[in-house]
Amino acid sequence: MVDVGDKPATRRVARAEAFVRLQPETLRLLQQGAVKKGDALAVARVSGIAASKKTSDLVLLCHPLALSHVSVDVQIDESGGGVRIETVAETTGPTGVEMEALTAASVAALNLYDMIKKTDRGACIEQVRLLHKAGGASGDWRRNP
């Protein structure tokens, strides 16, 4: 692990996203709340939040962080043909929260896939990526559209 002991505690924020491409029939089932396993969008939200808190257990060299805020927004994107997951992770500390935001997006997408896989084996998890980070010595970074 990188030694962050001498770094000052600053407010850190990161946003990430994932996209799950689905068949039109699967999107219809999600909109109607008719997925056989239950409320797939709610499960994706909660699993992403839970995963963000376990990032240091999953990503071997990550520092365990005291997160002050995590949000996971899961929205059906009809025009894009899937579900867009956007996450935000925040803390005040000596290291960033990019991995926590990315873990939340990834695990939310995996849980969504698990909920709909019987209906749509061809579902595809795409574009797991960092959108923005702020705070710390490296400053702000934003993905260009």
Backbone torsions as a table, in degrees:
resi	resn	phi	psi	omega
1	MET	NA	149.8	176.4
2	VAL	-75.6	138.3	178.7
3	ASP	-77.7	114.9	178.2
4	VAL	-112.0	13.2	-175.6
5	GLY	-59.8	-31.3	-178.3
6	ASP	-96.0	-1.1	-179.0
7	LYS	-80.7	142.2	179.5
8	PRO	-72.8	149.2	175.3
9	ALA	-77.0	121.4	177.2
10	THR	-131.7	162.4	176.9
11	ARG	-70.7	129.8	-179.1
12	ARG	-124.8	137.0	178.8
13	VAL	-138.5	140.8	174.5
14	ALA	-140.7	142.8	174.0
15	ARG	-120.1	139.4	178.2
16	ALA	-139.9	169.1	177.9
17	GLU	-146.7	161.5	168.9
18	ALA	-142.1	154.2	177.4
19	PHE	-128.5	133.8	177.9
20	VAL	-114.9	110.2	-179.7
21	ARG	-80.1	131.1	-174.4
22	LEU	-133.0	159.9	173.0
23	GLN	-70.3	151.2	178.9
24	PRO	-55.1	-37.7	179.1
25	GLU	-63.7	-37.4	178.8
26	THR	-67.9	-41.1	176.5
27	LEU	-60.6	-40.2	178.9
28	ARG	-62.2	-44.5	178.6
29	LEU	-61.6	-40.8	177.9
30	LEU	-63.5	-44.3	180.0
31	GLN	-62.1	-36.3	-178.1
32	GLN	-86.1	-4.2	-176.7
33	GLY	65.2	33.7	-172.9
34	ALA	-109.1	19.0	176.3
35	VAL	-71.1	130.4	-172.4
36	LYS	-59.6	-33.0	-178.4
37	LYS	-77.2	-12.8	-180.0
38	GLY	126.7	-158.7	-176.2
39	ASP	-77.8	89.5	-173.6
40	ALA	-62.6	-36.1	-178.4
41	LEU	-69.6	-39.7	177.7
42	ALA	-66.9	-41.6	178.5
43	VAL	-62.6	-41.3	178.3
44	ALA	-60.8	-44.4	179.6
45	ARG	-58.7	-53.7	-174.9
46	VAL	-66.0	-39.3	-179.6
47	SER	-66.0	-36.3	177.3
48	GLY	-64.1	-42.4	177.7
49	ILE	-62.7	-47.6	-179.7
50	ALA	-61.0	-41.6	-178.5
51	ALA	-64.8	-38.0	-179.0
52	SER	-58.3	-33.9	-179.2
53	LYS	-75.9	-12.6	-179.3
54	LYS	-110.3	12.4	-174.1
55	THR	-54.6	-44.5	-177.0
56	SER	-67.6	-18.4	174.2
57	ASP	-80.6	-24.8	-174.6
58	LEU	-99.0	-35.0	-179.2
59	VAL	-108.8	108.1	-160.3
60	LEU	-54.9	-38.5	-174.7
61	LEU	-104.0	16.5	176.5
62	CYS	-80.5	142.0	173.9
63	HIS	-74.8	141.9	171.3
64	PRO	-69.3	132.7	-176.0
65	LEU	-120.5	148.5	171.1
66	ALA	-89.4	99.4	-179.1
67	LEU	-75.7	135.5	177.4
68	SER	-94.9	-19.9	-179.9
69	HIS	-161.7	138.3	171.1
70	VAL	-140.1	133.2	172.6
71	SER	-130.9	146.6	177.2
72	VAL	-132.0	114.8	179.6
73	ASP	-106.4	123.6	-178.1
74	VAL	-119.6	116.2	-175.6
75	GLN	-129.9	137.3	172.2
76	ILE	-71.5	131.3	179.3
77	ASP	-117.8	87.7	-177.0
78	GLU	-60.5	-44.4	-177.2
79	SER	-65.6	-29.9	178.4
80	GLY	-87.5	-13.6	178.3
81	GLY	79.0	37.6	179.7
82	GLY	-176.9	-154.7	-179.5
83	VAL	-123.2	129.3	178.2
84	ARG	-101.5	130.4	179.0
85	ILE	-115.0	123.7	176.8
86	GLU	-124.2	132.7	-176.0
87	THR	-123.1	153.7	173.1
88	VAL	-134.1	134.0	174.1
89	ALA	-127.2	140.7	-178.5
90	GLU	-138.6	148.0	173.5
91	THR	-157.8	168.6	165.7
92	THR	-119.4	115.8	-175.9
93	GLY	-175.2	-171.7	-175.6
94	PRO	-89.7	-0.4	-178.6
95	THR	-143.6	157.7	-172.6
96	GLY	-77.0	172.9	-176.2
97	VAL	-118.5	22.8	179.1
98	GLU	-59.7	-44.4	-176.8
99	MET	-66.6	-32.5	178.0
100	GLU	-68.3	-41.5	177.8
101	ALA	-66.6	-42.1	178.9
102	LEU	-67.4	-38.6	177.7
103	THR	-64.4	-42.9	178.2
104	ALA	-59.0	-45.2	-179.6
105	ALA	-65.4	-43.5	-178.3
106	SER	-64.1	-47.9	-176.6
107	VAL	-71.9	-34.4	174.3
108	ALA	-60.5	-43.6	178.4
109	ALA	-64.3	-41.7	178.0
110	LEU	-62.4	-41.2	178.5
111	ASN	-67.4	-38.2	175.9
112	LEU	-61.4	-45.4	178.0
113	TYR	-57.8	-45.3	-179.7
114	ASP	-59.5	-36.7	-177.7
115	MET	-71.7	-27.8	-173.8
116	ILE	-114.7	2.8	-171.8
117	LYS	-61.9	-29.9	178.8
118	LYS	-67.1	-34.5	179.7
119	THR	-82.9	-33.4	-169.8
120	ASP	-142.9	75.8	179.9
121	ARG	-62.6	-22.7	-178.7
122	GLY	-86.1	4.1	177.5
123	ALA	-54.3	144.3	-174.4
124	CYS	-130.4	124.0	175.5
125	ILE	-84.9	122.6	-174.5
126	GLU	-130.5	161.7	168.2
127	GLN	51.2	48.5	168.8
128	VAL	-77.5	113.3	-173.6
129	ARG	-157.8	154.9	175.3
130	LEU	-77.1	134.4	178.1
131	LEU	-101.5	-35.8	-174.2
132	HIS	-163.1	144.7	170.1
133	LYS	-139.5	145.8	179.9
134	ALA	-141.9	146.2	176.8
135	GLY	104.1	160.8	177.3
136	GLY	84.7	177.0	-175.3
137	ALA	-66.6	-29.0	-178.5
138	SER	-81.2	-4.5	174.0
139	GLY	75.2	-160.7	-176.8
140	ASP	-89.3	149.5	174.9
141	TRP	-142.3	138.5	179.4
142	ARG	-136.9	133.1	176.8
143	ARG	-67.9	132.5	175.5
144	ASN	-73.1	140.1	-179.0
145	PRO	-64.2	NA	NA
